[in-house]
Every structure is written in structure tokens, then in C-alpha cells.
Amino acid sequence: MTLQLRIDDSWFTACDLSALTPGRGVAALLPDGRQAALFTDRAGRPYAIDNRDPFSGAQVLSRGLTGTANGRPFVASPLLKQRFDLETGHCLDDETVTVQTFAVRVGAN
């Protein structure tokens, strides 16, 4: 089983699903040179957001700590600790900031 991301109008295989551990992130290099931060929660639901922390510019969100706030899954940046909603990309600590999210699916190959 693989984790696939929707990039433009096609699906890109980012990694084998077994590479993901609930609560821990993995970075994936995308075809256009950007990076995505991939996560699964304890229920096995996958998420993918841009790996670039908009506050520092560093590619580190995949190394952040995950949690929930008001029922919403988030990752906290390991640098400045801002939290980003894994479903919407909105920063929970500064409503003017967002990161890109990617549609995800689990593929058979």
C-alpha cells in the first residue's frame, strides 16, 4: 500500500504507507522540487502539507510534534512551535498564515 498525493491533476506516489508511524512525520520530495510533510494519525488517516515552515522558511514541519486542538489534528513546528491544522493548513496561532495541503489517498501499489 502506498500514500499518494494529488499534484496538479494527477496522483503522485510519495511513499510506502508502512514508512509512516502515527504521530511522526516523513518528508517527501515532490516532482517539482518542493517537499511535503506526510503524517498518519492513530486511526490511520493520512495527511500531507507543505514541509516549509512559513515563519522560519526551513523545511522542518515533518519533524514537528502532532496533536489535536478542539478535535482538529495539527503539527507544531519544531522551531517556533506554531501549530498547523493538518486538514486545512491554517495556522492555529496566527490566522493570517496557512501552509498548502495536499489531497491524499492510499493506493494499492
N, C-alpha and C positions, 0 to 999 in steps of 0.2 A: 504494500500500500504506500502511496506517495502523497505528499502535500503539494497541491498545485495552486498557483496564484494566477489571477486574471490580469494580464498585462495588455493594455490597449484592447484589442478584440480577440485575443487568443489566450489559451491556458499554457502556463509555463510550469514545468515540474521543478520545484525548489529543493526538495529533499525527500528522503525516505521517512515515512511517518515514525519509524522506530528511533530516529535521531532526536525526537522531541521528548523531553521529560516534563510532565506537568509542573508549572511554576518556574521553569527555567527557559531562557530564550536561546535561539540559534540564529546566527546571521547568514543570509544567503545573498550571493551576488546575482543581480538581475542582468538580463541580456543587454540593457542599455548602460550598464556600469554602476547603477545605483545599488544600494543594499536594502534588504528588507529584514526586519526582525520578526522571527516566527515563534509562536507560542502555542501551547495547548493548556487548557485548564484541567482541573481534576476530573471533570466529566468527559474529557477527551475532545472538547470543542476546540478547533484550531482558529488562530488569529494571525494576521500579518499586517504590520505597519512599517512605515519608513524607519530605517535604523538610525537616521540622523537626528540627534537631539537639537531642536531649533534654538535652544538657549545657549549652548556651547559650540555648536557646529560639529561636534565629534560624532562619529559613527559608533554609538555605545548603547542604544536602547535595548538591544538584545541581551545586554549584561545586567539589565535592571531587575529589581525585585517586583514580583507580581502580587496582586491582592485584589480586594473588592472594596468599593466605597458605595454605600447606598444601593447595593445589588449590582453595581457595574464593575466589570473586570478592568483592571488597569495595570500598567507597568510604570514604576517610578524610575526616573533616570538615575544611574549610579553616580552622576556628577553633582548635580544641583538639587536632586530629589523631586523635581516636578513630576506629577502623575499624569499619564495619558490614557484615556479611555481606549481599550483595545478594539471596541466595536466602531466607534465614531472618529477616533483620532483627536478628539478635543482634549485640551489640557484642563485638568480639574482644578488647577491652581491659578490659571490665568486664562480667562475666557476668550481672549483675543488671539490665542495661539492654538494651532492644530498641526498634526502630522498626517500624512497621507495614509489611508488604509487600503488594503487590497482585498478583493473578493477571494475567498479560498474554497477549495473543495478537496476531498480525499479521492484520489484516483486509484484504479486497480493495478496499474503498472509501476 
